[in-house]
Amino acid sequence: MSIQNTVSSWEEVLETARKNTSARRVKRPGQSPSTVPIPSSLQKLPPNTEPPVLLYRDTNSWCPFCERVWFALEEKEIPFATEFIDLSNKPKWYTDLVPTTLVPAAKIEGNLVYESKDILLALEEKFPYPSLLPENPQENAVARQLVEEAETNGLREIAYKFLREPPVDTDELALQAAFEAKLDELEQALAKYPGPYFVSTFSLVDIMYSPHLDRLAANLPVYRGYHLKGNPRFPRINAWFDALNQRPAYHKVKSDNITNNLLLRRRWGVEPIGNPLALDVADSEKIQYRAEAAERLSDNREVAIADVIKNSGVQAIAADGDFTTVKNAVDFYLRQLADYLINGNSTTLPGGRTGGKNSSVDPVFAAVGAITFAYLRNRICAPRDMSAGAATAFRAAIDRVLTSVY
Ligand SMILES: N[C@@H](CCC(=O)N[C@@H](CS)C(=O)NCC(=O)O)C(=O)O
């Protein structure tokens, strides 16, 4: 029997995956990104009604400032549509429309607002419930002050200075001390109200800080050998991360650690001093994340296969320019990956040349599998392609199936 018949069909995988996850996306044929998540709040709108908010954000869903706005929209369950802006080639209509030319920007009931902080405050104004600012006037004023400070307190600047390869004449320890002093200020701010957040309820202050602190928590261990998570100097920041992690909206908008680390390497060309590819084991095993990853891969397989063939280098393997075999191999290995995500260890993995029952596996066929998996492990990007949890499950499954290719 051919090994190609040993795994489930795409249709079978998709059907099972959809029973185990409610996450769905809309396809955008020929566009980037190729899919977009459906905000759960859209169900609240009568059919054929335009959502009251249009969010302009970056194509790759990397922008931390856009993440702030997306986080608030999900928390407040405001129905919204998204327009993606390619930051490497911004359309003229966008630079004409938005004075700063930056993302995010939003049209709130037709009115343009830009600057993430101003968009957050405008959303509070137009859609007061559920509120992301405290009701109590005194606490409300504190929260507003903290929102301003999140922009002006210099934490971001010092953090990124510390994170980037410091110039030779820089005293790295002094830089670290300055960064830690800023984090101490956050610790003190978090101590002022009961509960894990900056004020007594989850608020815009948390949203202002979360995308940057999240990225720093992922990047610092890998690029500076410095740990924010688990650091006993910052118990409140750690409790704050734990509290954020309980919020469903956060899981929709956040990125995963590997995306955050690969991004830094690509953008700055910096070399990791730690392992950039360590996975969050807990997320990788969750059924709903495995199902979401399988659903994404099955539903969007044509785009995934075309991307692998075009960009992974696998074309070099095609004998005499005949891509049929290469395409079949990519299709097979992706199907095997999707099947493994759904069925776990009961999926028949070929066993390769190490002596499994398919020890006769064709090495050229296997090479296509190895390239496909290595490419997609780093190519997948959360939350652009799937949620952070699903991306983690996806990468963990690739690691597993990769061991069976030869
Ligand atoms: N202060 C702005 C910062 C926005 C910002 O820096 N956006 C970046 C993406 S992360 C951008 O649009 N970059 C494109 C460019 O610089 O041309 C805000 O809070 O909205």
The ligand as an SDF file (V2000), in Angstrom:
LIG
                    3D

 20 19  0  0  0  0  0  0  0  0999 V2000
    2.1570   56.1420   18.2400 N   0  0  0  0  0  0  0  0  0  0  0  0
    1.5760   55.3080   17.2260 C   0  0  0  0  0  0  0  0  0  0  0  0
    2.6160   54.3310   16.7590 C   0  0  0  0  0  0  0  0  0  0  0  0
    2.1390   53.5150   15.5640 C   0  0  0  0  0  0  0  0  0  0  0  0
    3.2820   52.8480   14.8290 C   0  0  0  0  0  0  0  0  0  0  0  0
    4.4710   53.0590   15.0930 O   0  0  0  0  0  0  0  0  0  0  0  0
    2.9200   52.0070   13.8570 N   0  0  0  0  0  0  0  0  0  0  0  0
    3.9220   51.3650   13.0300 C   0  0  0  0  0  0  0  0  0  0  0  0
    3.6720   49.8580   12.9490 C   0  0  0  0  0  0  0  0  0  0  0  0
    4.0430   49.0450   14.4640 S   0  0  0  0  0  0  0  0  0  0  0  0
    3.7910   51.8510   11.5860 C   0  0  0  0  0  0  0  0  0  0  0  0
    2.7430   52.2400   11.1310 O   0  0  0  0  0  0  0  0  0  0  0  0
    4.9030   51.8200   10.8470 N   0  0  0  0  0  0  0  0  0  0  0  0
    4.9250   52.1590    9.4550 C   0  0  0  0  0  0  0  0  0  0  0  0
    5.8670   53.2620    9.1560 C   0  0  0  0  0  0  0  0  0  0  0  0
    6.6540   53.6470   10.0410 O   0  0  0  0  0  0  0  0  0  0  0  0
    5.8400   53.7530    8.0300 O   0  0  0  0  0  0  0  0  0  0  0  0
    0.3320   54.6170   17.8000 C   0  0  0  0  0  0  0  0  0  0  0  0
    0.2780   54.4080   19.0210 O   0  0  0  0  0  0  0  0  0  0  0  0
   -0.6060   54.2940   17.0440 O   0  0  0  0  0  0  0  0  0  0  0  0
  1  2  1  0
  2  3  1  0
  2 18  1  0
  3  4  1  0
  4  5  1  0
  5  6  2  0
  5  7  1  0
  7  8  1  0
  8  9  1  0
  8 11  1  0
  9 10  1  0
 11 12  2  0
 11 13  1  0
 13 14  1  0
 14 15  1  0
 15 16  2  0
 15 17  1  0
 18 19  2  0
 18 20  1  0
M  END
$$$$
